[in-house]
């Protein structure tokens, strides 16, 4: 575990905290925001000083290029309160690296460590009271970078704004998932931006997600764009399957988000002695393995959802059913991950940064 030292960033504290009015027992994901945001601006080829200010609305030109041409990326990451009441930030440098990969793909400036990492630490010191306790609770952190040129023309912006905001959250999916497989829509194509967290990835997926929810499903399972048969990822998560005693997840091909929780689970399974395979897996194989009694578990992983079990998968006119109460490998890995984040197991992987209080 890494500990951090203070680095001063200009802070304007709110005069009216919303913390006393926040019901931490009933947190709807993404609807309650903490008291402050971190902001840093990029202009004339360099980054300005980061600052922390009270949470509030932004003033933007109607010509702001991100609104017209989609130069906007984000990350999702979490901080946890451990059993000793310390605050642990999970895999921050990996999230920064992924955000900068997104930035490079969309011709945006990379965010330096002194803004992303040091700024995140200072932000968390201030917002530490917003980190919920309990196994399902966490502070969801949303770094955001978007173009701010007031210009109607298709070219990379010359000005950008970086923001860190936070939401106290509980479980994203409180119940096992009912999954609908779409072969009418696709999420990403080779050579596109499916492997990065571009804001524009999400709007085209909403029509399939809307249909799924209206018909009693929780999430969509996307197939590849060329053959419409290979499993890629769920709406908000990477996909995992347990076939016999093996864990299988789709290999990263450039159309699948490189999930940090995905990578964490693969590491944990390996250390638990569980064979893992990253390979193409077709939706027909999933149903065939289920028919043969070999599909033991199905689940998704992601920063928001963490690890979520799947109960049903519907594809065309067929539905397979699983019993999440009988899952073994998924709950074991989920518990191990939670115990590391909560300080109940040693962090032998160097995944945590402990944030020292003010």
C-alpha positions as CSV (number, residue, x, y, z in Angstrom):
1,X,0.0,0.0,0.0
2,X,1.2,3.5,-0.9
3,X,0.7,6.5,1.4
4,X,0.6,10.0,0.2
5,X,2.0,13.3,1.4
6,X,0.2,16.6,1.3
7,X,0.6,18.8,-1.7
8,X,-1.3,22.1,-1.4
9,X,-3.8,22.9,-4.1
10,X,-5.9,26.1,-3.9
11,X,-9.1,25.3,-2.1
12,X,-12.3,27.3,-1.9
13,X,-14.5,25.5,0.7
14,X,-18.2,25.4,0.4
15,X,-20.1,27.5,3.0
16,X,-23.2,25.1,2.9
17,X,-22.3,21.4,3.0
18,X,-25.0,19.0,1.9
19,X,-23.4,16.3,4.0
20,X,-25.8,16.5,7.0
21,X,-28.8,16.1,4.6
22,X,-27.5,13.1,2.8
23,X,-29.1,9.8,3.6
24,X,-26.2,7.3,3.3
25,X,-28.6,4.4,3.8
26,X,-30.5,5.1,0.5
27,X,-28.0,6.1,-2.1
28,X,-29.2,6.0,-5.7
29,X,-26.1,5.6,-7.9
30,X,-24.9,8.8,-9.5
31,X,-27.5,11.1,-8.1
32,X,-25.9,12.5,-5.0
33,X,-22.8,14.7,-5.5
34,X,-20.2,15.7,-2.9
35,X,-19.5,19.3,-1.9
36,X,-16.6,20.1,-4.2
37,X,-15.0,19.6,-7.6
38,X,-11.5,19.8,-8.8
39,X,-10.9,21.9,-12.0
40,X,-7.9,22.4,-14.2
41,X,-7.8,24.1,-17.5
42,X,-5.5,23.5,-20.5
43,X,-4.7,26.5,-22.8
44,X,-1.9,27.6,-25.1
45,X,-0.3,24.2,-25.0
46,X,0.0,23.8,-21.2
47,X,-1.9,23.0,-18.1
48,X,-2.8,25.7,-15.5
49,X,-2.9,25.1,-11.8
50,X,-5.6,22.8,-10.4
51,X,-8.1,24.3,-7.9
52,X,-10.8,22.9,-5.8
53,X,-14.1,24.8,-5.6
54,X,-17.7,24.2,-4.4
55,X,-19.8,21.9,-6.6
56,X,-21.9,24.0,-9.0
57,X,-23.0,24.6,-12.5
58,X,-20.6,25.3,-15.3
59,X,-20.9,28.3,-17.6
60,X,-20.2,27.3,-21.2
61,X,-20.5,28.9,-24.6
62,X,-23.2,27.4,-26.9
63,X,-20.3,26.9,-29.3
64,X,-18.3,24.7,-26.9
65,X,-16.8,22.2,-29.3
66,X,-17.3,19.1,-27.0
67,X,-21.0,19.6,-27.4
68,X,-20.8,19.5,-31.2
69,X,-18.0,17.2,-32.0
70,X,-17.7,14.9,-29.0
71,X,-14.2,15.5,-27.7
72,X,-15.1,14.3,-24.3
73,X,-13.7,11.4,-22.2
74,X,-14.0,10.2,-18.6
75,X,-12.9,7.7,-16.1
76,X,-14.7,5.9,-13.3
77,X,-12.8,5.0,-10.1
78,X,-13.5,4.5,-6.4
79,X,-12.2,5.2,-2.9
80,X,-13.2,2.9,0.0
81,X,-13.3,3.3,3.8
82,X,-11.4,0.5,5.4
83,X,-12.0,-1.3,8.7
84,X,-9.6,1.2,10.4
85,X,-11.6,4.2,9.0
86,X,-8.7,5.0,6.6
87,X,-9.5,6.0,2.9
88,X,-8.1,3.7,0.2
89,X,-8.0,4.8,-3.4
90,X,-8.0,1.9,-5.8
91,X,-5.5,1.6,-8.7
92,X,-5.3,5.4,-9.4
93,X,-2.3,5.3,-11.7
94,X,-3.9,2.6,-13.8
95,X,-7.0,4.8,-14.2
96,X,-4.8,7.8,-15.2
97,X,-3.0,5.7,-17.8
98,X,-6.3,4.6,-19.2
99,X,-7.6,8.1,-19.3
100,X,-4.5,9.3,-21.2
101,X,-5.0,6.4,-23.7
102,X,-8.5,7.8,-24.3
103,X,-7.0,11.3,-24.6
104,X,-4.5,10.2,-27.2
105,X,-7.2,8.4,-29.3
106,X,-9.3,11.6,-29.3
107,X,-6.5,14.0,-30.0
108,X,-6.7,15.5,-26.5
109,X,-3.9,16.5,-24.1
110,X,-2.8,14.0,-21.5
111,X,-3.5,14.8,-17.9
112,X,-0.2,15.0,-15.9
113,X,0.3,13.1,-12.6
114,X,0.5,16.4,-10.6
115,X,-3.1,17.2,-11.6
116,X,-4.7,13.7,-11.9
117,X,-2.9,12.0,-9.0
118,X,-1.9,14.8,-6.7
119,X,-5.2,16.6,-7.4
120,X,-7.1,13.4,-6.6
121,X,-5.3,12.9,-3.3
122,X,-6.0,16.5,-2.2
123,X,-9.6,16.3,-3.4
124,X,-10.1,13.1,-1.4
125,X,-8.6,14.6,1.8
126,X,-11.2,17.3,1.6
127,X,-14.1,15.0,0.6
128,X,-13.2,12.1,3.0
129,X,-16.4,12.5,5.1
130,X,-18.3,11.6,1.9
131,X,-16.8,8.1,1.7
132,X,-19.5,5.6,2.9
133,X,-18.7,2.8,5.2
134,X,-19.7,-0.8,4.7
135,X,-18.9,-3.5,2.2
136,X,-21.1,-2.1,-0.6
137,X,-20.4,1.6,0.0
138,X,-17.7,3.6,-1.8
139,X,-17.0,7.1,-3.2
140,X,-17.3,6.9,-7.0
141,X,-14.9,9.4,-8.6
142,X,-15.5,10.7,-12.0
143,X,-12.5,12.4,-13.8
144,X,-13.8,14.2,-16.9
145,X,-11.9,15.9,-19.7
146,X,-13.7,17.8,-22.5
147,X,-12.9,20.4,-25.2
148,X,-13.8,24.0,-24.5
149,X,-13.1,25.9,-27.7
150,X,-16.0,28.1,-28.8
151,X,-15.6,27.1,-32.4
152,X,-17.8,25.4,-35.0
153,X,-15.2,23.5,-37.1
154,X,-14.0,19.9,-37.1
155,X,-10.6,20.0,-35.6
156,X,-9.0,19.2,-32.2
157,X,-9.8,21.9,-29.7
158,X,-7.0,24.1,-28.4
159,X,-8.6,24.5,-24.9
160,X,-9.8,21.8,-22.5
161,X,-11.2,21.5,-19.0
162,X,-10.4,18.7,-16.6
163,X,-12.8,18.0,-13.7
164,X,-12.9,15.6,-10.8
165,X,-16.3,15.1,-9.2
166,X,-17.6,12.5,-6.7
167,X,-20.7,10.6,-5.7
168,X,-21.2,8.5,-2.6
169,X,-22.7,5.2,-3.8
170,X,-23.9,1.8,-2.8
171,X,-24.4,-1.3,-5.0
172,X,-25.0,-0.5,-8.6
173,X,-26.9,-3.8,-9.3
174,X,-28.5,-4.9,-6.0
175,X,-30.0,-8.0,-7.6
176,X,-28.7,-10.7,-10.0
177,X,-28.9,-9.6,-13.6
178,X,-31.3,-10.5,-16.4
179,X,-29.4,-10.1,-19.7
180,X,-30.7,-9.5,-23.2
181,X,-28.4,-10.2,-26.1
182,X,-28.8,-7.9,-29.1
183,X,-27.9,-8.8,-32.6
184,X,-29.7,-5.7,-34.1
185,X,-27.3,-3.1,-32.7
186,X,-23.5,-3.1,-32.2
187,X,-21.4,-1.2,-29.6
188,X,-18.0,-0.9,-31.3
189,X,-16.1,-1.7,-34.4
190,X,-12.4,-2.5,-35.0
191,X,-10.5,0.7,-35.5
192,X,-13.0,2.7,-33.5
193,X,-13.1,3.8,-29.9
194,X,-14.6,0.8,-28.1
195,X,-11.4,0.3,-26.1
196,X,-11.5,3.8,-24.5
197,X,-13.9,5.7,-22.3
198,X,-15.1,8.2,-24.9
199,X,-18.4,9.9,-23.9
200,X,-19.7,9.2,-27.4
201,X,-19.6,5.5,-26.9
202,X,-22.6,5.6,-24.6
203,X,-25.3,7.5,-26.5
204,X,-25.6,4.9,-29.3
205,X,-26.0,2.1,-26.7
206,X,-29.0,3.7,-25.1
207,X,-31.5,2.5,-27.6
208,X,-30.7,-1.2,-26.9
209,X,-30.5,-0.5,-23.1
210,X,-33.9,1.2,-23.3
211,X,-35.5,-1.8,-25.0
212,X,-33.9,-4.1,-22.5
213,X,-35.3,-2.3,-19.5
214,X,-38.7,-1.9,-21.1
215,X,-38.8,-5.7,-21.5
216,X,-37.7,-6.7,-18.0
217,X,-34.0,-7.0,-18.5
218,X,-31.2,-5.2,-16.6
219,X,-28.4,-5.0,-19.2
220,X,-27.5,-5.7,-22.8
221,X,-24.9,-8.2,-23.9
222,X,-23.2,-6.9,-27.0
223,X,-21.9,-9.1,-29.8
224,X,-19.1,-8.3,-32.3
225,X,-20.0,-6.0,-35.2
226,X,-18.7,-8.3,-38.0
227,X,-20.1,-11.7,-37.3
228,X,-22.7,-10.8,-34.8
229,X,-21.9,-13.9,-32.8
230,X,-18.9,-13.3,-30.5
231,X,-19.6,-12.0,-27.0
232,X,-18.0,-8.7,-26.3
233,X,-19.2,-6.9,-23.1
234,X,-22.3,-6.1,-21.1
235,X,-23.8,-2.6,-21.0
236,X,-21.6,-1.4,-18.1
237,X,-19.2,-4.3,-17.5
238,X,-16.8,-6.8,-18.9
239,X,-18.1,-10.3,-19.4
240,X,-17.0,-13.5,-17.6
241,X,-18.1,-17.1,-17.7
242,X,-17.2,-20.2,-15.7
243,X,-17.2,-23.2,-17.9
244,X,-16.5,-26.4,-16.0
245,X,-13.8,-25.1,-13.6
246,X,-12.3,-22.6,-16.0
247,X,-12.9,-18.9,-16.2
248,X,-13.3,-17.4,-19.7
249,X,-13.5,-13.8,-20.7
250,X,-13.5,-12.2,-24.2
251,X,-10.0,-11.2,-25.3
252,X,-9.3,-7.5,-25.8
253,X,-9.5,-6.9,-29.5
254,X,-9.7,-3.1,-29.7
255,X,-13.5,-3.1,-29.4
256,X,-13.7,-4.0,-25.7
257,X,-13.0,-1.6,-22.8
258,X,-9.8,-2.6,-21.0
259,X,-11.5,-3.0,-17.6
260,X,-9.4,-2.4,-14.5
261,X,-11.7,-4.5,-12.4
262,X,-11.5,-7.1,-15.2
263,X,-7.7,-7.1,-14.9
264,X,-8.0,-7.3,-11.1
265,X,-10.2,-10.4,-11.2
266,X,-7.9,-12.1,-13.7
267,X,-5.0,-11.5,-11.3
268,X,-7.0,-12.8,-8.3
269,X,-8.2,-15.9,-10.1
270,X,-4.6,-16.7,-11.2
271,X,-3.4,-16.4,-7.6
272,X,-6.3,-18.6,-6.5
273,X,-5.1,-21.3,-8.8
274,X,-8.1,-21.0,-11.2
275,X,-7.3,-21.4,-14.9
276,X,-8.3,-18.4,-16.9
277,X,-8.6,-17.9,-20.7
278,X,-8.9,-14.7,-22.7
279,X,-10.4,-15.8,-26.0
280,X,-13.2,-15.5,-28.5
281,X,-16.4,-17.0,-27.1
282,X,-19.6,-17.1,-29.2
283,X,-23.1,-16.7,-27.8
284,X,-23.9,-20.1,-29.3
285,X,-21.1,-21.7,-27.3
286,X,-22.5,-20.1,-24.1
287,X,-25.9,-21.8,-24.8
288,X,-24.3,-25.1,-25.8
289,X,-22.2,-25.2,-22.6
290,X,-25.4,-24.5,-20.6
291,X,-27.2,-27.3,-22.4
292,X,-24.4,-29.7,-21.5
293,X,-24.4,-28.6,-17.9
294,X,-21.0,-27.0,-18.2
295,X,-21.8,-23.4,-17.8
296,X,-21.4,-22.9,-14.0
297,X,-21.5,-19.1,-13.7
298,X,-21.8,-15.9,-15.6
299,X,-21.0,-12.5,-14.2
300,X,-19.8,-9.0,-15.1
301,X,-17.1,-6.8,-13.7
302,X,-16.7,-3.0,-13.7
303,X,-15.8,-0.1,-11.5
304,X,-19.4,0.9,-10.9
305,X,-20.9,-2.6,-10.7
306,X,-17.8,-4.2,-9.1
307,X,-18.7,-7.9,-9.6
308,X,-22.4,-8.7,-10.6
309,X,-23.9,-12.2,-11.1
310,X,-26.0,-13.1,-14.0
311,X,-29.2,-15.0,-13.5
312,X,-30.7,-15.2,-17.0
313,X,-29.4,-14.7,-20.6
314,X,-32.0,-14.3,-23.4
315,X,-30.9,-14.6,-27.0
316,X,-33.4,-14.6,-29.9
317,X,-36.1,-17.0,-28.7
318,X,-34.1,-18.8,-26.0
319,X,-33.4,-18.0,-22.3
320,X,-30.9,-19.8,-20.2
321,X,-31.1,-19.7,-16.4
322,X,-28.4,-19.9,-13.8
323,X,-28.5,-20.0,-10.0
324,X,-26.3,-17.3,-8.5
325,X,-26.8,-18.8,-5.0
326,X,-24.8,-21.8,-6.3
327,X,-21.9,-19.7,-7.7
328,X,-18.5,-20.5,-6.2
329,X,-15.6,-18.8,-8.1
330,X,-17.3,-15.4,-8.5
331,X,-18.2,-14.9,-4.9
332,X,-14.7,-16.0,-3.7
333,X,-13.0,-13.5,-6.0
334,X,-15.4,-10.7,-5.2
335,X,-14.8,-11.2,-1.5
336,X,-11.1,-11.3,-1.9
337,X,-11.2,-8.0,-3.8
338,X,-13.5,-6.4,-1.2
339,X,-11.2,-7.6,1.6
340,X,-8.2,-6.0,0.0
341,X,-10.0,-2.8,-0.5
342,X,-11.3,-2.8,3.1
343,X,-7.9,-3.6,4.7
344,X,-8.9,-7.2,5.7
345,X,-6.3,-8.7,3.5
346,X,-2.8,-7.3,2.7
347,X,-2.5,-5.4,-0.5
348,X,0.3,-7.5,-2.1
349,X,-0.4,-6.0,-5.5
350,X,0.2,-2.4,-4.7
351,X,-3.3,-1.5,-5.8
352,X,-4.2,0.8,-2.9
353,X,-3.2,4.4,-2.1
354,X,-4.0,5.4,1.5
355,X,-5.1,9.0,1.7
356,X,-3.9,10.7,4.8
357,X,-6.4,13.1,6.5
358,X,-6.1,16.8,6.5
